[in-house]
Amino acid sequence: MSRVSQTHPQLVPVPIPDAVATLIGLSLPRPVLQAEIDAFGEVREIRRLRPLNSAEDRQDFEAALGRLARANKTLGAYGPRLIVRGAA
């Protein structure tokens, strides 16, 4: 789970204590929490693959986008504000 609150793009991110992050994680259903973890991992992977230097990088990039979309579908079904952005 992200340890920084990102509720509004113009606000300065505020660190969330570990205990509070744990309580938030415990309040979410396990599939939603796993989808959030997966989504943030895919965003890191997408950013790592930029720039696309080879055909393999492009394939990996497209696969990561697909996995991010699948995780976001789960997150969006639970709450539209949970969707992870930042892959573009």
Summary of the structure (lengths in Angstrom):
residues: 88
radius of gyration: 14.3
end to end distance: 20.9
largest distance: 43.3
contacts: 201
relative contact order: 0.14
helix: 64%
strand: 2%
